[in-house]
Amino acid sequence: MARVYSVLAASWLLGAVAIDAGAAALPRKLASSVERLKAVGPEGQGNAAAQAAWNEVAKAKASQIPELLVAMDGANDYALNWMRAAIETAVQRESAAGAKLSLKSLEVLLRDTRHHARGRRLAFELIQKLDASRAQALLPEFLQDPGSELRREAVAQLMARAAGQTNAAKASAVTTYRQALGFSREADQIEDIAKRLQDLGDKVDLAKTFGWVAKWQLIGPFDNAGEVGFAKVYPPEERLDLKAELAGKSGPVKWFPYETRSEYGLVDFNQAISSLKGVAGYATAEFWSDSARSAQVRLGCKNGWKIWVNGTLVFGRDEYHRSAEIDQYRMPVSLKAGKNILLVKCTQNEQTQDWAKEWEFQLRVTDEQGTPIVSTR
């Protein structure tokens, strides 16, 4: 399902569109107000000063809107919410007064991927209000956009085209859906496309599409009674020796190979070891990269977990059975050229409810946009 965004007043559709060379730089008072909005943070930090600043930004002229969108660069999520609301209020007020916004300036900002994704997204929404047909014509440019929101809408346009082809030409619909699948990077949209293709008789290999790390070596169980195992340093964290026999919770344990057959990449310790409580397990995998590069390790897990890449702890969370979803945690990492070693610690607590039985995780390596990076070996 497409994301929902606030809708600007219908009155924005009234009047002709003026094409200007660009927006003027913000005057000092308005620029100062923007900086106060960008200073807001969690737990009400900066809110008092931001209220007066918001009122000032909401008085901005139509010619200043593109510069305000540019000013969203570098803002945190709290500030972005304040700024978006103020900009929308300014647009509605200016529209009601008959002022005209520069479509050309908005398009320039929209195409410049150096700007914040949410500022560019708002620029697109303003273009939609100014000229819906122009906005639709622009969408194919964003099928590979680094901003997930614009990419998502571009993919949705392809999906709509495929849906229109279904009755007339099934083969064409399959081709268009496959094209959409190649550009999509968000789990729910990928699943939606896969379902539509399946309804057309074309099976999608979801495991390959998501690019899960499937081949692992596992060892366990180790003790996590009283949830002490998350912090306890067991031997795999100190030295990774796949031939070692280690002292486990109930006796000696050894590493053994495990390959997930789940289309969602689930590494299931219950299946591989046993349905136990108050335990910890480890999984390790080799990941080969053809070059040194930046990447993301993306994890879904409802148990306690820690991740190491090449012996360096990346992150961890000591909580249990809240929820799990694809790409729930996204962690920036640096891959070496050649072999990289992934190590995951997954802990299970002692809750006995049916919904607390899972002891599993799913993991993939991607670029910043969510494109799977496949191990070269």
C-alpha positions in Angstrom: 0.0 0.0 0.0 1.3 3.4 -0.9 2.3 5.7 1.9 -0.1 8.4 2.9 0.9 12.1 2.8 -0.9 15.2 3.9 -2.8 16.8 1.0 -2.6 20.5 0.3 -5.7 22.6 0.0 -7.6 22.1 -3.3 -7.4 25.9 -3.9 -3.8 25.4 -4.9 -5.1 24.2 -8.3 -6.5 27.6 -9.1 -4.6 30.0 -11.3 -1.9 29.8 -13.8 1.7 28.8 -13.1 4.4 31.3 -13.3 7.9 30.1 -14.5 10.7 32.0 -12.8 14.4 31.7 -13.0 14.5 30.5 -9.4 13.7 31.5 -5.8 15.4 34.3 -4.1 17.7 33.7 -1.1 16.0 33.7 2.3 16.1 37.0 4.2 18.0 37.0 7.5 14.9 36.9 9.7 13.4 33.9 7.8 16.8 32.1 7.7 17.1 32.5 11.5 13.6 31.1 12.0 14.5 28.1 9.8 17.6 27.5 12.0 15.5 27.5 15.1 13.2 24.9 13.6 16.2 22.8 12.7 17.3 22.9 16.3 14.3 21.0 17.6 15.0 17.5 19.0 13.5 14.7 21.1 11.6 15.2 24.3 10.5 18.7 23.4 14.0 20.0 22.9 13.8 23.5 21.3 10.0 23.4 21.0 9.4 26.7 22.7 11.7 28.7 20.4 10.4 26.6 17.4 6.8 27.8 17.9 7.6 31.4 17.1 9.9 30.3 14.3 7.2 28.2 12.8 4.9 31.2 12.7 7.5 33.1 10.8 8.2 30.4 8.3 4.5 29.9 7.8 4.3 33.5 6.5 6.8 32.8 3.7 6.1 34.1 0.2 5.5 31.7 -2.7 8.9 32.7 -4.2 10.6 31.6 -1.0 9.1 28.0 -1.0 11.9 26.4 -3.1 14.6 27.8 -0.8 12.7 26.5 2.2 12.6 23.1 0.7 16.4 23.3 0.2 16.7 24.3 3.8 15.3 20.9 4.8 18.8 19.5 4.0 20.5 18.3 7.1 17.3 18.5 9.3 16.5 15.7 11.8 13.1 14.0 11.7 11.6 16.3 14.4 12.7 19.4 12.5 11.4 18.0 9.2 7.9 17.6 10.6 7.9 21.2 11.8 9.3 22.5 8.5 6.9 20.5 6.4 3.9 21.8 8.3 5.1 25.4 8.1 5.8 25.2 4.4 2.4 23.6 3.7 0.7 26.4 5.7 2.6 29.0 3.7 1.6 27.4 0.4 -2.0 27.3 1.3 -2.0 30.9 2.4 -0.2 32.1 -0.7 -2.4 30.0 -2.9 -5.6 31.5 -1.4 -4.1 35.0 -2.1 -3.5 34.1 -5.7 0.3 33.9 -5.5 2.1 31.6 -8.0 4.8 29.1 -7.3 7.6 28.4 -9.8 7.2 25.0 -11.3 10.6 25.3 -12.9 12.3 25.9 -9.5 10.5 22.9 -8.0 11.6 20.6 -10.9 15.2 21.7 -10.5 15.1 20.9 -6.8 13.3 17.6 -7.4 15.9 16.4 -9.8 18.9 17.3 -7.5 19.5 14.1 -5.4 21.9 16.0 -3.2 18.9 17.5 -1.4 17.0 15.8 1.4 14.6 13.1 0.2 11.7 14.5 2.2 12.3 18.0 0.8 12.3 16.6 -2.8 9.2 14.5 -2.0 7.3 17.7 -0.9 8.5 19.4 -4.1 7.0 16.6 -6.1 3.7 16.9 -4.2 3.6 20.6 -5.0 4.2 19.8 -8.7 1.3 17.4 -8.5 -0.9 20.2 -7.3 0.3 22.6 -9.9 0.2 20.2 -12.8 -0.8 16.6 -12.2 0.0 15.4 -15.8 3.5 16.9 -15.5 4.1 15.1 -12.2 3.1 11.8 -13.8 5.4 12.5 -16.7 8.3 13.1 -14.3 7.9 9.9 -12.3 9.8 7.5 -14.6 12.9 9.5 -13.9 12.8 8.3 -10.3 12.8 4.5 -10.8 16.4 4.4 -9.5 16.1 7.4 -7.1 18.1 7.2 -3.8 15.0 8.5 -2.1 12.7 5.6 -1.3 9.5 7.7 -1.4 10.0 8.9 -5.0 11.2 5.5 -6.1 8.2 3.9 -4.6 5.8 6.1 -6.4 7.6 5.6 -9.7 7.3 1.8 -9.2 3.6 2.2 -8.3 3.1 3.9 -11.6 4.6 0.9 -13.4 2.4 -1.4 -11.4 -0.7 0.6 -12.4 0.4 0.3 -16.0 0.8 -3.4 -15.7 -2.6 -3.7 -14.1 -4.1 -2.0 -17.1 -2.4 -4.5 -19.4 -3.6 -7.6 -17.6 -6.8 -8.1 -19.5 -5.5 -7.1 -23.0 -2.1 -8.7 -23.0 -1.0 -11.0 -20.1 2.6 -11.3 -21.4 2.9 -7.5 -21.5 1.6 -7.3 -17.9 4.1 -9.8 -16.7 7.0 -8.0 -18.4 5.9 -4.7 -16.8 5.5 -6.2 -13.4 8.9 -7.8 -13.7 10.3 -4.4 -14.6 8.6 -2.9 -11.5 10.0 -5.7 -9.4 13.5 -4.9 -10.5 13.3 -1.3 -9.4 11.3 -1.9 -6.1 13.3 -1.8 -2.9 10.6 -1.9 -0.2 9.4 -5.2 1.2 5.7 -4.6 1.1 5.8 -3.4 -2.5 8.0 -6.3 -3.5 5.5 -8.8 -2.0 2.6 -7.0 -3.7 4.3 -7.3 -7.1 5.2 -10.9 -6.4 1.5 -11.7 -5.6 0.3 -10.1 -8.8 2.9 -12.0 -10.8 1.9 -15.2 -9.1 -1.8 -14.5 -10.0 -0.6 -14.3 -13.6 1.2 -17.6 -13.4 4.7 -16.2 -13.0 6.4 -17.4 -9.8 8.8 -15.0 -8.1 11.9 -16.3 -6.3 11.5 -14.1 -3.2 14.6 -15.4 -1.5 16.7 -14.4 -4.5 14.9 -11.1 -4.9 15.6 -10.1 -1.3 19.1 -11.5 -1.4 19.2 -13.2 2.0 22.4 -14.6 3.3 21.4 -18.3 3.3 24.5 -20.4 4.1 25.6 -20.3 7.7 27.5 -22.3 10.3 25.6 -22.5 13.6 26.6 -23.4 17.2 24.6 -23.6 20.4 22.9 -23.7 22.8 24.7 -21.5 25.4 23.2 -20.4 28.6 20.9 -17.4 28.7 19.0 -18.2 31.9 17.9 -15.0 33.6 18.9 -13.2 30.3 22.6 -13.2 31.3 23.8 -14.5 28.0 23.4 -11.3 26.0 26.2 -9.6 27.9 28.2 -12.8 28.6 31.2 -13.2 26.2 31.2 -16.8 24.9 34.2 -18.2 22.9 32.9 -17.4 19.4 33.0 -13.7 20.3 36.7 -13.9 21.2 38.0 -16.3 18.6 36.1 -17.8 15.7 37.3 -21.4 15.3 34.8 -23.6 13.3 36.6 -26.8 14.3 36.4 -26.1 18.1 34.3 -28.0 20.5 32.9 -25.7 23.1 31.1 -26.0 26.5 27.4 -25.4 25.8 24.5 -25.1 28.2 24.0 -28.8 28.6 27.3 -30.2 27.3 29.8 -29.9 24.4 28.6 -28.2 21.2 30.2 -27.9 17.8 29.7 -25.8 14.7 27.5 -27.3 12.0 26.4 -26.2 8.5 22.9 -24.8 8.0 21.2 -23.4 4.9 17.9 -21.7 5.2 15.3 -22.7 2.6 12.9 -20.0 3.7 11.9 -17.5 1.1 12.2 -14.9 3.8 15.7 -16.0 4.8 14.8 -17.2 8.3 17.7 -18.8 10.2 15.6 -20.9 12.7 17.6 -22.1 15.7 14.6 -24.0 16.9 14.6 -26.1 13.7 18.4 -26.4 13.7 19.1 -27.1 17.4 15.9 -27.5 19.5 13.0 -25.6 20.8 14.7 -24.3 23.9 14.3 -21.5 26.4 16.9 -19.3 28.2 19.5 -20.0 25.5 21.9 -18.3 23.1 23.2 -19.4 19.7 25.7 -18.1 17.1 25.6 -18.1 13.3 28.5 -17.2 11.1 28.9 -16.8 7.4 31.5 -15.8 4.8 30.5 -12.9 2.6 32.7 -12.2 -0.4 32.8 -8.7 -1.9 34.5 -8.0 -5.3 35.7 -4.6 -3.9 36.1 -2.6 -0.7 32.8 -0.7 -0.3 30.2 0.8 2.0 27.2 -1.4 2.6 24.3 -2.0 5.0 23.7 -5.1 7.1 19.9 -5.4 7.4 18.4 -7.6 10.0 15.0 -8.8 11.1 14.8 -10.4 14.6 12.4 -10.4 17.6 15.0 -11.9 19.9 18.1 -10.4 21.6 20.9 -10.1 19.1 24.4 -8.8 18.3 26.2 -8.5 15.0 29.9 -8.5 14.3 31.5 -7.8 10.9 35.2 -8.9 10.5 35.4 -9.1 14.3 34.1 -5.6 15.0 30.8 -5.3 16.9 28.3 -3.4 14.8 25.3 -3.2 17.0 23.0 -5.2 19.3 19.6 -5.1 21.1 18.7 -6.9 24.3 15.0 -7.2 24.0 12.5 -10.0 23.2 9.4 -10.7 21.2 8.4 -7.2 20.4 8.0 -7.7 16.6 10.1 -8.7 13.6 10.0 -7.4 10.1 12.2 -7.3 7.0 15.0 -4.7 7.2 13.9 -3.9 10.8 17.4 -2.8 11.6 19.8 -1.2 9.1 23.4 -0.9 10.0 26.1 0.8 7.9 29.3 -1.3 7.5 32.4 -1.3 5.5 33.2 -4.4 3.5 36.7 -5.5 2.6 37.6 -6.7 -0.9 37.5 -10.5 -0.7 36.2 -12.4 2.3 34.2 -10.8 5.1 33.1 -12.6 8.2 29.6 -12.1 9.6 28.8 -13.3 13.1 25.3 -13.1 14.7 24.5 -13.9 18.3 20.8 -14.6 18.9 19.4 -15.0 22.4 16.1 -16.5 23.5 14.5 -15.7 26.9 12.4 -17.9 29.1 8.9 -16.8 28.2 6.6 -19.7 27.4 3.7 -18.1 25.6 3.0 -19.3 22.0 4.0 -15.9 20.6 7.4 -16.2 22.3 8.5 -19.4 20.7 10.5 -18.0 17.8 14.3 -18.1 18.0 15.4 -16.9 14.6 16.7 -14.0 12.5 16.9 -13.0 8.8 19.8 -11.0 7.4 20.9 -9.5 4.1 23.6 -7.2 2.8 22.5 -4.2 0.6 23.6 -0.8 -0.6 22.0 2.3 1.0 18.9 2.1 -1.3 18.2 -1.6 -0.3 19.6 -3.2 -3.5 20.9 -6.6 -2.5 24.7 -7.1 -2.6 25.3 -10.8 -3.5 28.3 -12.6 -2.1 30.6 -13.4 -5.0 31.3 -16.9 -3.7 
